[in-house]
Amino acid sequence: RVNNEISKLFMQFTKNLLKATNDFSIVVYDKADLAGLPESVVATAAETAKARGLEGLYVFTLHGPSRLPVLQYADNRGLREAMWKGYTSLASTGDTNNIPVIEKIIKLRAEKARLMGFDNFAQMMTSRVMAGTPEAAEDLLMKVYEPAKAKVKEEVADMQAYVDKTGGGFKIAPWDYYYYSGKVKNDKFGFSETELQPYFELSNVLNGLRY
């Protein structure tokens, strides 16, 4: 019974996530607001708008090929913020709200663990793997997390320094990370990912794999 209910809830979770992703869009009216984006991305946004009966406008979605270039290349900070907030609040409100679904899954997992003779779900899951206990798994994760957190802090400081140097006048926010990471790399090392893109075009990659 418990496994069956959990399976149904996971199906509902996936359904909500997909619907919320497909329902979300950002409509841009002025091409000038798309400065920094590769022309191929702008062209795709125009095609998406046309397909939705909005010819002459630009539509961006939460799907990776649309979302990631906005966060990485869009000079328009407001556009990046809208995309980031849309993605990080996905399926958390309205008829696609997954929060109640997650709460039910957590309760059922706890019930399943008790039925299997464990104190909690984490204990049950780690008993099957090398970690052995939740405490051991957490200890391993923290050994990775702490250095990673320190590295992120260092990177954000570099981004903030770049913003200050170029007269940005704002504090780095999460929707700035991808964008200013590229700016810092280019400033420090003269490295630009856009210059590498032609080499990773699909036909070029496939040709490279053949030799």
MDTraj code that builds the backbone (N, CA, C; nanometers):
import mdtraj as md
import numpy as np

residues = "ARG VAL ASN ASN GLU ILE SER LYS LEU PHE MET GLN PHE THR LYS ASN LEU LEU LYS ALA THR ASN ASP PHE SER ILE VAL VAL TYR ASP LYS ALA ASP LEU ALA GLY LEU PRO GLU SER VAL VAL ALA THR ALA ALA GLU THR ALA LYS ALA ARG GLY LEU GLU GLY LEU TYR VAL PHE THR LEU HIS GLY PRO SER ARG LEU PRO VAL LEU GLN TYR ALA ASP ASN ARG GLY LEU ARG GLU ALA MET TRP LYS GLY TYR THR SER LEU ALA SER THR GLY ASP THR ASN ASN ILE PRO VAL ILE GLU LYS ILE ILE LYS LEU ARG ALA GLU LYS ALA ARG LEU MET GLY PHE ASP ASN PHE ALA GLN MET MET THR SER ARG VAL MET ALA GLY THR PRO GLU ALA ALA GLU ASP LEU LEU MET LYS VAL TYR GLU PRO ALA LYS ALA LYS VAL LYS GLU GLU VAL ALA ASP MET GLN ALA TYR VAL ASP LYS THR GLY GLY GLY PHE LYS ILE ALA PRO TRP ASP TYR TYR TYR TYR SER GLY LYS VAL LYS ASN ASP LYS PHE GLY PHE SER GLU THR GLU LEU GLN PRO TYR PHE GLU LEU SER ASN VAL LEU ASN GLY LEU ARG TYR".split()
xyz = np.array([
    [0.0819, -0.1212, 0.0000],
    [0.0000, 0.0000, 0.0000],
    [0.0859, 0.1272, 0.0000],
    [0.1848, 0.1313, 0.0910],
    [0.2691, 0.2502, 0.1031],
    [0.3463, 0.2754, -0.0263],
    [0.4062, 0.1682, -0.0801],
    [0.4825, 0.1831, -0.2050],
    [0.3941, 0.2325, -0.3186],
    [0.2721, 0.1823, -0.3238],
    [0.1782, 0.2224, -0.4286],
    [0.1422, 0.3705, -0.4164],
    [0.1194, 0.4157, -0.2939],
    [0.0858, 0.5564, -0.2708],
    [0.2037, 0.6475, -0.3051],
    [0.3246, 0.6033, -0.2686],
    [0.4440, 0.6820, -0.3000],
    [0.4621, 0.6928, -0.4511],
    [0.4409, 0.5836, -0.5219],
    [0.4541, 0.5847, -0.6680],
    [0.3557, 0.6826, -0.7313],
    [0.2324, 0.6835, -0.6825],
    [0.1315, 0.7754, -0.7347],
    [0.1700, 0.9207, -0.7079],
    [0.2255, 0.9453, -0.5909],
    [0.2664, 1.0817, -0.5564],
    [0.3831, 1.1287, -0.6427],
    [0.4761, 1.0388, -0.6732],
    [0.5871, 1.0760, -0.7605],
    [0.5373, 1.1065, -0.9021],
    [0.4372, 1.0327, -0.9457],
    [0.3784, 1.0607, -1.0761],
    [0.3127, 1.1988, -1.0764],
    [0.2430, 1.2311, -0.9669],
    [0.1798, 1.3618, -0.9545],
    [0.2845, 1.4726, -0.9492],
    [0.3928, 1.4471, -0.8781],
    [0.5021, 1.5434, -0.8682],
    [0.5576, 1.5758, -1.0071],
    [0.5843, 1.4719, -1.0842],
    [0.6396, 1.4902, -1.2196],
    [0.5409, 1.5624, -1.3101],
    [0.4142, 1.5262, -1.2989],
    [0.3094, 1.5900, -1.3789],
    [0.3014, 1.7395, -1.3468],
    [0.3030, 1.7736, -1.2191],
    [0.2980, 1.9145, -1.1780],
    [0.4189, 1.9915, -1.2288],
    [0.5355, 1.9285, -1.2179],
    [0.6599, 1.9930, -1.2603],
    [0.6574, 2.0225, -1.4101],
    [0.6113, 1.9255, -1.4871],
    [0.6055, 1.9426, -1.6316],
    [0.5065, 2.0519, -1.6711],
    [0.3892, 2.0497, -1.6073],
    [0.2875, 2.1498, -1.6407],
    [0.3351, 2.2903, -1.6023],
    [0.3959, 2.3038, -1.4847],
    [0.4449, 2.4340, -1.4400],
    [0.5540, 2.4859, -1.5335],
    [0.6404, 2.3956, -1.5784],
    [0.7474, 2.4342, -1.6713],
    [0.6885, 2.4828, -1.8033],
    [0.5914, 2.4098, -1.8534],
    [0.5308, 2.4453, -1.9814],
    [0.4435, 2.5707, -1.9729],
    [0.3885, 2.5970, -1.8547],
    [0.2999, 2.7135, -1.8379],
    [0.3773, 2.8447, -1.8273],
    [0.5018, 2.8367, -1.7837],
    [0.5801, 2.9581, -1.7588],
    [0.6406, 3.0123, -1.8884],
    [0.6350, 3.1434, -1.9036],
    [0.7048, 3.2066, -2.0158],
    [0.7318, 3.3525, -1.9822],
    [0.8333, 3.4071, -2.0466],
    [0.8660, 3.5491, -2.0365],
    [0.8549, 3.6077, -2.1770],
    [0.7719, 3.7090, -2.1913],
    [0.7540, 3.7734, -2.3216],
    [0.8325, 3.9043, -2.3230],
    [0.9204, 3.9183, -2.4207],
    [1.0009, 4.0395, -2.4358],
    [0.9537, 4.1125, -2.5612],
    [0.9277, 4.2422, -2.5481],
    [0.8715, 4.3206, -2.6574],
    [0.9765, 4.3930, -2.7406],
    [1.0896, 4.4253, -2.6790],
    [1.1917, 4.5061, -2.7458],
    [1.3208, 4.4255, -2.7585],
    [1.3695, 4.4095, -2.8801],
    [1.4920, 4.3323, -2.9020],
    [1.6111, 4.3927, -2.8288],
    [1.6062, 4.5218, -2.8031],
    [1.7151, 4.5877, -2.7313],
    [1.7331, 4.5292, -2.5912],
    [1.6257, 4.4737, -2.5357],
    [1.6335, 4.4132, -2.4032],
    [1.7034, 4.2775, -2.4051],
    [1.7405, 4.2323, -2.5244],
    [1.8043, 4.1009, -2.5375],
    [1.9542, 4.1128, -2.5651],
    [2.0088, 4.2294, -2.5404],
    [2.1524, 4.2513, -2.5630],
    [2.2343, 4.1478, -2.4868],
    [2.3387, 4.0983, -2.5519],
    [2.4270, 3.9996, -2.4902],
    [2.3947, 3.8569, -2.5285],
    [2.2694, 3.8309, -2.5656],
    [2.2289, 3.6953, -2.6013],
    [2.2776, 3.6597, -2.7416],
    [2.3232, 3.5376, -2.7623],
    [2.3620, 3.4946, -2.8970],
    [2.2445, 3.5072, -2.9936],
    [2.2727, 3.5392, -3.1177],
    [2.1674, 3.5574, -3.2177],
    [2.0826, 3.4319, -3.2347],
    [2.1448, 3.3154, -3.2213],
    [2.0690, 3.1903, -3.2354],
    [1.9620, 3.1781, -3.1277],
    [1.9925, 3.2243, -3.0075],
    [1.8968, 3.2193, -2.8969],
    [1.7834, 3.3191, -2.9213],
    [1.8186, 3.4379, -2.9694],
    [1.7183, 3.5397, -3.0012],
    [1.6257, 3.4886, -3.1112],
    [1.6839, 3.4246, -3.2117],
    [1.6045, 3.3716, -3.3231],
    [1.5075, 3.2647, -3.2748],
    [1.5536, 3.1791, -3.1851],
    [1.4665, 3.0740, -3.1306],
    [1.3527, 3.1354, -3.0499],
    [1.3822, 3.2393, -2.9728],
    [1.2790, 3.3081, -2.8943],
    [1.1751, 3.3716, -2.9860],
    [1.2196, 3.4242, -3.0999],
    [1.1274, 3.4831, -3.1972],
    [1.0390, 3.3755, -3.2588],
    [1.0975, 3.2597, -3.2874],
    [1.0213, 3.1483, -3.3435],
    [0.9185, 3.0966, -3.2440],
    [0.9584, 3.0897, -3.1173],
    [0.8660, 3.0452, -3.0124],
    [0.7485, 3.1412, -3.0008],
    [0.7777, 3.2709, -3.0073],
    [0.6722, 3.3721, -3.0007],
    [0.5771, 3.3584, -3.1199],
    [0.6326, 3.3408, -3.2371],
    [0.5510, 3.3270, -3.3583],
    [0.4579, 3.2064, -3.3480],
    [0.5110, 3.0944, -3.2971],
    [0.4316, 2.9725, -3.2817],
    [0.3160, 2.9923, -3.1834],
    [0.3308, 3.0904, -3.0944],
    [0.2255, 3.1182, -2.9955],
    [0.1369, 3.2356, -3.0365],
    [0.1501, 3.2764, -3.1609],
    [0.0678, 3.3866, -3.2103],
    [0.1151, 3.5230, -3.1670],
    [0.2436, 3.5351, -3.1341],
    [0.3005, 3.6624, -3.0870],
    [0.4132, 3.7080, -3.1795],
    [0.3904, 3.7006, -3.3076],
    [0.4928, 3.7355, -3.4046],
    [0.5428, 3.8784, -3.3824],
    [0.6746, 3.8946, -3.3897],
    [0.7360, 4.0244, -3.3663],
    [0.7855, 4.0413, -3.2237],
    [0.7473, 3.9479, -3.1355],
    [0.7924, 3.9509, -2.9963],
    [0.8905, 3.8359, -2.9738],
    [0.9325, 3.8175, -2.8478],
    [1.0298, 3.7140, -2.8136],
    [0.9825, 3.6426, -2.6880],
    [0.9762, 3.5108, -2.6936],
    [0.9278, 3.4325, -2.5798],
    [1.0374, 3.3392, -2.5298],
    [1.0604, 3.3444, -2.3988],
    [1.1580, 3.2569, -2.3336],
    [1.0852, 3.1668, -2.2345],
    [1.1328, 3.0438, -2.2242],
    [1.0703, 2.9455, -2.1356],
    [1.1723, 2.8944, -2.0349],
    [1.1276, 2.8038, -1.9486],
    [1.2165, 2.7475, -1.8479],
    [1.2940, 2.6257, -1.8975],
    [1.2690, 2.5853, -2.0202],
    [1.3453, 2.4741, -2.0758],
    [1.4912, 2.5153, -2.0932],
    [1.5825, 2.4221, -2.0691],
    [1.7248, 2.4509, -2.0662],
    [1.7792, 2.5370, -2.1793],
    [1.7497, 2.5042, -2.3060],
    [1.8053, 2.5829, -2.4171],
    [1.7611, 2.7290, -2.4178],
    [1.6525, 2.7587, -2.3468],
    [1.6050, 2.8971, -2.3364],
    [1.6530, 2.9597, -2.2060],
    [1.6409, 2.8856, -2.0967],
    [1.6723, 2.9388, -1.9634],
    [1.8210, 2.9671, -1.9445],
    [1.9056, 2.8713, -1.9769],
    [2.0478, 2.8839, -1.9456],
    [2.1170, 2.9989, -2.0192],
    [2.0903, 3.0185, -2.1490],
    [2.1540, 3.1340, -2.2152],
    [2.1129, 3.2682, -2.1557],
    [1.9870, 3.2786, -2.1109],
    [1.9422, 3.4037, -2.0480],
    [2.0237, 3.4305, -1.9220],
    [2.0392, 3.3302, -1.8386],
    [2.1134, 3.3474, -1.7140],
    [2.2625, 3.3723, -1.7389],
    [2.3142, 3.3175, -1.8477],
    [2.4578, 3.3272, -1.8724],
    [2.4977, 3.4497, -1.9537],
    [2.4106, 3.4917, -2.0469],
    [2.4537, 3.5947, -2.1418],
    [2.3725, 3.7239, -2.1415],
    [2.2515, 3.7238, -2.0909],
    [2.1666, 3.8429, -2.1010],
    [2.2222, 3.9594, -2.0198],
    [2.2470, 4.0719, -2.0857],
    [2.2927, 4.1920, -2.0152],
    [2.1813, 4.2495, -1.9282],
    [2.0568, 4.2240, -1.9663],
    [1.9396, 4.2757, -1.8956],
    [1.9234, 4.2026, -1.7621],
    [1.9582, 4.2716, -1.6543],
    [1.9548, 4.2077, -1.5227],
    [1.8134, 4.1697, -1.4808],
    [1.7155, 4.2509, -1.5191],
    [1.5770, 4.2206, -1.4867],
    [1.5292, 4.0937, -1.5540],
    [1.5745, 4.0700, -1.6768],
    [1.5389, 3.9473, -1.7486],
    [1.6002, 3.8262, -1.6792],
    [1.7245, 3.8391, -1.6374],
    [1.7892, 3.7284, -1.5656],
    [1.7164, 3.6998, -1.4346],
    [1.6782, 3.8040, -1.3649],
    [1.6081, 3.7865, -1.2370],
    [1.4746, 3.7157, -1.2568],
    [1.3985, 3.7564, -1.3578],
    [1.2685, 3.6942, -1.3844],
    [1.2849, 3.5460, -1.4162],
    [1.3882, 3.5139, -1.4933],
    [1.4115, 3.3738, -1.5289],
    [1.4526, 3.2927, -1.4071],
    [1.5436, 3.3467, -1.3266],
    [1.5908, 3.2747, -1.2076],
    [1.4767, 3.2511, -1.1087],
    [1.3974, 3.3533, -1.0840],
    [1.2869, 3.3405, -0.9883],
    [1.1804, 3.2441, -1.0393],
    [1.1566, 3.2468, -1.1704],
    [1.0611, 3.1530, -1.2274],
    [1.1068, 3.0097, -1.2090],
    [1.2348, 2.9865, -1.2293],
    [1.2892, 2.8508, -1.2191],
    [1.2943, 2.8021, -1.0744],
    [1.3360, 2.8884, -0.9833],
    [1.3529, 2.8450, -0.8443],
    [1.2218, 2.8386, -0.7664],
    [1.1145, 2.8928, -0.8236],
    [0.9839, 2.8822, -0.7571],
    [0.8903, 2.7886, -0.8335],
    [0.9487, 2.7096, -0.9225],
    [0.8725, 2.6210, -1.0090],
    [0.7865, 2.5227, -0.9293],
    [0.6608, 2.5106, -0.9694],
    [0.5667, 2.4151, -0.9096],
    [0.5543, 2.4328, -0.7582],
    [0.5458, 2.5579, -0.7141],
    [0.5346, 2.5832, -0.5698],
    [0.4091, 2.6620, -0.5334],
    [0.3245, 2.6903, -0.6330],
    [0.1999, 2.7625, -0.6070],
    [0.0907, 2.7113, -0.7004],
    [-0.0331, 2.7498, -0.6693],
    [-0.1453, 2.7206, -0.7587],
    [-0.1764, 2.5734, -0.7745],
    [-0.2331, 2.5376, -0.8899],
    [-0.2767, 2.3998, -0.9105],
    [-0.1619, 2.3043, -0.9422],
    [-0.0400, 2.3563, -0.9547],
    [0.0760, 2.2693, -0.9749],
    [0.1678, 2.2687, -0.8524],
    [0.1164, 2.3113, -0.7391],
    [0.1958, 2.3213, -0.6172],
    [0.2407, 2.1827, -0.5698],
    [0.3708, 2.1615, -0.5687],
    [0.4243, 2.0313, -0.5274],
    [0.4580, 2.0237, -0.3789],
    [0.4441, 2.1327, -0.3061],
    [0.4785, 2.1304, -0.1638],
    [0.3920, 2.0301, -0.0865],
    [0.2588, 2.0293, -0.1040],
    [0.1780, 1.9277, -0.0348],
    [0.2130, 1.7857, -0.0784],
    [0.2499, 1.7696, -0.2037],
    [0.2893, 1.6372, -0.2540],
    [0.4157, 1.5907, -0.1829],
    [0.5132, 1.6806, -0.1702],
    [0.6387, 1.6468, -0.1028],
    [0.6133, 1.6109, 0.0430],
    [0.5259, 1.6857, 0.1090],
    [0.4942, 1.6582, 0.2499],
    [0.4356, 1.5182, 0.2666],
    [0.3490, 1.4780, 0.1744],
    [0.2891, 1.3435, 0.1802],
    [0.3942, 1.2361, 0.1554],
    [0.4841, 1.2616, 0.0613],
    [0.5914, 1.1649, 0.0324],
    [0.6800, 1.1463, 0.1548],
    [0.7140, 1.2557, 0.2224],
    [0.7988, 1.2478, 0.3420],
    [0.7321, 1.1631, 0.4504],
    [0.6026, 1.1846, 0.4729],
    [0.5294, 1.1086, 0.5750],
    [0.5235, 0.9605, 0.5403],
    [0.4985, 0.9302, 0.4140],
    [0.4904, 0.7904, 0.3714],
    [0.6264, 0.7222, 0.3765],
    [0.7315, 0.7956, 0.3449],
    [0.8657, 0.7390, 0.3559],
    [0.8995, 0.7060, 0.5010],
    [0.8583, 0.7944, 0.5915],
    [0.8823, 0.7685, 0.7346],
    [0.8051, 0.6443, 0.7792],
    [0.6821, 0.6321, 0.7304],
    [0.6002, 0.5140, 0.7644],
    [0.6651, 0.3873, 0.7091],
    [0.7121, 0.3946, 0.5857],
    [0.7769, 0.2786, 0.5240],
    [0.9005, 0.2370, 0.6034],
    [0.9793, 0.3333, 0.6458],
    [1.1005, 0.3035, 0.7234],
    [1.0649, 0.2324, 0.8529],
    [0.9620, 0.2817, 0.9206],
    [0.9201, 0.2182, 1.0469],
    [0.8735, 0.0744, 1.0234],
    [0.8009, 0.0531, 0.9158],
    [0.7538, -0.0816, 0.8835],
    [0.8697, -0.1767, 0.8564],
    [0.9794, -0.1194, 0.8050],
    [1.0977, -0.2000, 0.7735],
    [1.1931, -0.2126, 0.8923],
    [1.1543, -0.1530, 1.0060],
    [1.2334, -0.1679, 1.1270],
    [1.3401, -0.0625, 1.1487],
    [1.3277, 0.0513, 1.0812],
    [1.4256, 0.1593, 1.0963],
    [1.3623, 0.2795, 1.1661],
    [1.4466, 0.3633, 1.2231],
    [1.3967, 0.4817, 1.2930],
    [1.3479, 0.5886, 1.1953],
    [1.4101, 0.5949, 1.0782],
    [1.3735, 0.6969, 0.9795],
    [1.4158, 0.6512, 0.8399],
    [1.3719, 0.7262, 0.7393],
    [1.3977, 0.6882, 0.6007],
    [1.5460, 0.6975, 0.5663],
    [1.6143, 0.7984, 0.6195],
    [1.7576, 0.8140, 0.5928],
    [1.8344, 0.6922, 0.6429],
    [1.7979, 0.6437, 0.7587],
    [1.8638, 0.5264, 0.8158],
    [1.8426, 0.4037, 0.7271],
    [1.7209, 0.3892, 0.6761],
    [1.6896, 0.2760, 0.5889],
    [1.7708, 0.2811, 0.4600],
    [1.7785, 0.3992, 0.3979],
    [1.8468, 0.4121, 0.2700],
    [1.9982, 0.3963, 0.2829],
    [2.0578, 0.4528, 0.3870],
    [2.2035, 0.4431, 0.4004],
    [2.2480, 0.3040, 0.4433],
    [2.1558, 0.2255, 0.4997],
    [2.1915, 0.0891, 0.5412],
    [2.2244, 0.0019, 0.4203],
    [2.1805, 0.0455, 0.3001],
    [2.1995, -0.0345, 0.1782],
    [2.3255, 0.0040, 0.1011],
    [2.3919, 0.1091, 0.1430],
    [2.5071, 0.1579, 0.0670],
    [2.6314, 0.1627, 0.1553],
    [2.7430, 0.2034, 0.0944],
    [2.8713, 0.2006, 0.1643],
    [2.8732, 0.2884, 0.2889],
    [2.8023, 0.4015, 0.2854],
    [2.8037, 0.4942, 0.3995],
    [2.7604, 0.4256, 0.5277],
    [2.6561, 0.3452, 0.5191],
    [2.6124, 0.2677, 0.6348],
    [2.5160, 0.3378, 0.7272],
    [2.5409, 0.4676, 0.7547],
    [2.4551, 0.5440, 0.8455],
    [2.4333, 0.6845, 0.7914],
    [2.3235, 0.7503, 0.8315],
    [2.3020, 0.8891, 0.7904],
    [2.4151, 0.9806, 0.8361],
    [2.4691, 0.9520, 0.9556],
    [2.5762, 1.0354, 1.0092],
    [2.7015, 1.0277, 0.9218],
    [2.7340, 0.9093, 0.8750],
    [2.8514, 0.8916, 0.7897],
    [2.8312, 0.9605, 0.6553],
    [2.7097, 0.9492, 0.6020],
    [2.6786, 1.0146, 0.4745],
    [2.6872, 1.1666, 0.4884],
    [2.6341, 1.2180, 0.5983],
    [2.6389, 1.3626, 0.6217],
    [2.7819, 1.4102, 0.6394],
    [2.8619, 1.3322, 0.7083],
    [3.0022, 1.3694, 0.7292],
    [3.0760, 1.3795, 0.5950],
    [3.0487, 1.2846, 0.5050],
    [3.1115, 1.2868, 0.3737],
    [3.0650, 1.4086, 0.2936],
    [2.9356, 1.4359, 0.2986],
    [2.8815, 1.5506, 0.2268],
    [2.9414, 1.6818, 0.2770],
    [2.9587, 1.6935, 0.4073],
    [3.0135, 1.8166, 0.4639],
    [3.1593, 1.8364, 0.4241],
    [3.2325, 1.7272, 0.4035],
    [3.3711, 1.7379, 0.3598],
    [3.3794, 1.7966, 0.2193],
    [3.2743, 1.7753, 0.1420],
    [3.2675, 1.8342, 0.0085],
    [3.2071, 1.9744, 0.0154],
    [3.1036, 1.9873, 0.0984],
    [3.0270, 2.1124, 0.1057],
    [3.1094, 2.2303, 0.1562],
    [3.1854, 2.2112, 0.2614],
    [3.2588, 2.3219, 0.3210],
    [3.3621, 2.3822, 0.2249],
    [3.4458, 2.2997, 0.1585],
    [3.5383, 2.3584, 0.0600],
    [3.4645, 2.4229, -0.0576],
    [3.3528, 2.3609, -0.0990],
    [3.2758, 2.4169, -0.2097],
    [3.2173, 2.5525, -0.1717],
    [3.1687, 2.5632, -0.0492],
    [3.1125, 2.6896, -0.0012],
    [3.2190, 2.7983, 0.0025],
    [3.3374, 2.7608, 0.0466],
    [3.4483, 2.8575, 0.0525],
    [3.4862, 2.9047, -0.0882],
    [3.4838, 2.8106, -0.1840],
    [3.5175, 2.8453, -0.3223],
    [3.4130, 2.9381, -0.3824],
    [3.2857, 2.9105, -0.3548],
    [3.1777, 2.9964, -0.4044],
    [3.1913, 3.1368, -0.3458],
    [3.2234, 3.1456, -0.2179],
    [3.2416, 3.2755, -0.1530],
    [3.3523, 3.3550, -0.2209],
    [3.4592, 3.2854, -0.2569],
    [3.5714, 3.3488, -0.3250],
    [3.5293, 3.3978, -0.4638],
    [3.4537, 3.3139, -0.5349],
    [3.4091, 3.3497, -0.6701],
    [3.3124, 3.4683, -0.6678],
    [3.2228, 3.4683, -0.5693],
    [3.1275, 3.5789, -0.5578],
    [3.2009, 3.7089, -0.5251],
    [3.3045, 3.6998, -0.4435],
    [3.3848, 3.8189, -0.4118],
    [3.4493, 3.8747, -0.5383],
    [3.4967, 3.7860, -0.6259],
    [3.5549, 3.8299, -0.7530],
    [3.4487, 3.8967, -0.8406],
    [3.3284, 3.8389, -0.8411],
    [3.2189, 3.8967, -0.9193],
    [3.1817, 4.0346, -0.8664],
    [3.1744, 4.0465, -0.7335],
    [3.1396, 4.1741, -0.6733],
    [3.2452, 4.2799, -0.7051],
    [3.3702, 4.2381, -0.7023],
    [3.4786, 4.3306, -0.7346],
    [3.4662, 4.3796, -0.8783],
    [3.4268, 4.2896, -0.9668],
    [3.4091, 4.3276, -1.1072],
    [3.2929, 4.4253, -1.1215],
    [3.1822, 4.3986, -1.0529],
    [3.0656, 4.4882, -1.0572],
    [3.1034, 4.6264, -1.0056],
    [3.1755, 4.6285, -0.8947],
    [3.2167, 4.7567, -0.8365],
    [3.3112, 4.8322, -0.9302],
    [3.4020, 4.7584, -0.9911],
    [3.5011, 4.8195, -1.0808],
    [3.4357, 4.8799, -1.2052],
    [3.3282, 4.8145, -1.2507],
    [3.2621, 4.8610, -1.3738],
    [3.1427, 4.9507, -1.3457],
    [3.1273, 4.9934, -1.2193],
    [3.0226, 5.0894, -1.1843],
    [2.8828, 5.0323, -1.1790],
    [2.8722, 4.9043, -1.1465],
    [2.7396, 4.8408, -1.1419],
    [2.6491, 4.8989, -1.0354],
    [2.7047, 4.9212, -0.9160],
    [2.6279, 4.9818, -0.8087],
    [2.5233, 4.8913, -0.7463],
    [2.5464, 4.7602, -0.7450],
    [2.4518, 4.6686, -0.6808],
    [2.5278, 4.5502, -0.6212],
    [2.4591, 4.4785, -0.5332],
    [2.5180, 4.3603, -0.4711],
    [2.4848, 4.2377, -0.5550],
    [2.5845, 4.1541, -0.5781],
    [2.5646, 4.0326, -0.6569],
    [2.4519, 3.9484, -0.5975],
    [2.3587, 3.9067, -0.6836],
    [2.2462, 3.8225, -0.6447],
    [2.2552, 3.6899, -0.7200],
    [2.1782, 3.5888, -0.6799],
    [2.1880, 3.4572, -0.7459],
    [2.1704, 3.4618, -0.8970],
    [2.0826, 3.5511, -0.9468],
    [2.0617, 3.5574, -1.0916],
    [2.1782, 3.6238, -1.1654],
    [2.2790, 3.6685, -1.0911],
    [2.3984, 3.7277, -1.1512],
    [2.5140, 3.6278, -1.1650],
    [2.5043, 3.5117, -1.0980],
    [2.6195, 3.4221, -1.0870],
    [2.6736, 3.3771, -1.2225],
    [2.5885, 3.3173, -1.3042],
    [2.6347, 3.2661, -1.4336],
    [2.6905, 3.3796, -1.5198],
    [2.6188, 3.4902, -1.5215],
    [2.6561, 3.6022, -1.6075],
    [2.7918, 3.6598, -1.5679],
    [2.8082, 3.6893, -1.4398],
    [2.9328, 3.7528, -1.3972],
    [3.0480, 3.6551, -1.3814],
    [3.0181, 3.5277, -1.3713],
    [3.1252, 3.4278, -1.3740],
    [3.1977, 3.4358, -1.5075],
    [3.1200, 3.4487, -1.6152],
    [3.1796, 3.4634, -1.7472],
    [3.2571, 3.5929, -1.7615],
    [3.2031, 3.7008, -1.7055],
    [3.2708, 3.8306, -1.7127],
    [3.4062, 3.8263, -1.6413],
    [3.4083, 3.7619, -1.5246],
    [3.5323, 3.7531, -1.4465],
    [3.6359, 3.6684, -1.5199],
    [3.5924, 3.5560, -1.5777],
    [3.6852, 3.4708, -1.6526],
    [3.7472, 3.5476, -1.7686],
    [3.6630, 3.6224, -1.8372],
    [3.7118, 3.6995, -1.9514],
    [3.8068, 3.8103, -1.9058],
    [3.7733, 3.8728, -1.7919],
    [3.8550, 3.9821, -1.7388],
    [3.9904, 3.9317, -1.6892],
    [3.9882, 3.8147, -1.6231],
    [4.1112, 3.7611, -1.5649],
    [4.1986, 3.6879, -1.6665],
    [4.1333, 3.6081, -1.7508],
    [4.2092, 3.5173, -1.8358],
    [4.1875, 3.5392, -1.9860],
    [4.1026, 3.6351, -2.0212],
    [4.0725, 3.6558, -2.1621],
    [3.9970, 3.5395, -2.2219],
    [3.9192, 3.4689, -2.1356],
    [3.8466, 3.3495, -2.1777],
    [3.6998, 3.3835, -2.1987],
    [3.6488, 3.3519, -2.3163],
    [3.5078, 3.3753, -2.3467],
    [3.4460, 3.2476, -2.4013],
    [3.3408, 3.1980, -2.3341],
    [3.2767, 3.0742, -2.3779],
    [3.2091, 3.0892, -2.5133],
    [3.1649, 3.2111, -2.5461],
    [3.0983, 3.2312, -2.6748],
    [3.1946, 3.2054, -2.7907],
    [3.3241, 3.2293, -2.7679],
    [3.4217, 3.2057, -2.8734],
    [3.4437, 3.0564, -2.8984],
    [3.4095, 2.9743, -2.7987],
    [3.4258, 2.8299, -2.8138],
    [3.3049, 2.7640, -2.8795],
    [3.1890, 2.8315, -2.8774],
    [3.0661, 2.7697, -2.9245],
    [3.0739, 2.7135, -3.0661],
    [3.1353, 2.7862, -3.1641],
    [3.1403, 2.7294, -3.2999],
    [3.2106, 2.5946, -3.3057],
    [3.3067, 2.5720, -3.2153],
    [3.3814, 2.4465, -3.2166],
    [3.2989, 2.3310, -3.1603],
    [3.1926, 2.3645, -3.0853],
    [3.1099, 2.2611, -3.0247],
    [2.9729, 2.2505, -3.0913],
    [2.9618, 2.3072, -3.2121],
    [2.8408, 2.2877, -3.2918],
    [2.8298, 2.1381, -3.3212],
    [2.7079, 2.0842, -3.3240],
    [2.6859, 1.9395, -3.3258],
    [2.7642, 1.8688, -3.4362],
    [2.7601, 1.9222, -3.5581],
    [2.8281, 1.8540, -3.6679],
    [2.9792, 1.8512, -3.6463],
    [3.0338, 1.9584, -3.5866],
    [3.1778, 1.9616, -3.5586],
    [3.2164, 1.8592, -3.4525],
    [3.1311, 1.8448, -3.3504],
    [3.1579, 1.7469, -3.2444],
    [3.1527, 1.6056, -3.3006],
    [3.0500, 1.5781, -3.3831],
    [3.0365, 1.4451, -3.4417],
    [3.1544, 1.4119, -3.5329],
    [3.1987, 1.5113, -3.6101],
    [3.3147, 1.4900, -3.6962],
    [3.4399, 1.4613, -3.6137],
    [3.4517, 1.5325, -3.5013],
    [3.5669, 1.5104, -3.4141],
    [3.5682, 1.3704, -3.3535],
    [3.4501, 1.3178, -3.3256],
    [3.4412, 1.1841, -3.2664],
    [3.4787, 1.0750, -3.3655],
    [3.4673, 1.1070, -3.4929],
    [3.4957, 1.0054, -3.5957],
    [3.6453, 0.9882, -3.6189],
    [3.7249, 1.0840, -3.5716],
    [3.8685, 1.0774, -3.6004],
    [3.9510, 1.0586, -3.4751],
])
top = md.Topology()
chain = top.add_chain()
for i, resn in enumerate(residues, 1):
    res = top.add_residue(resn, chain, resSeq=i)
    for name in ("N", "CA", "C"):
        top.add_atom(name, md.element.get_by_symbol(name[0]), res)
traj = md.Trajectory(xyz[None], top)
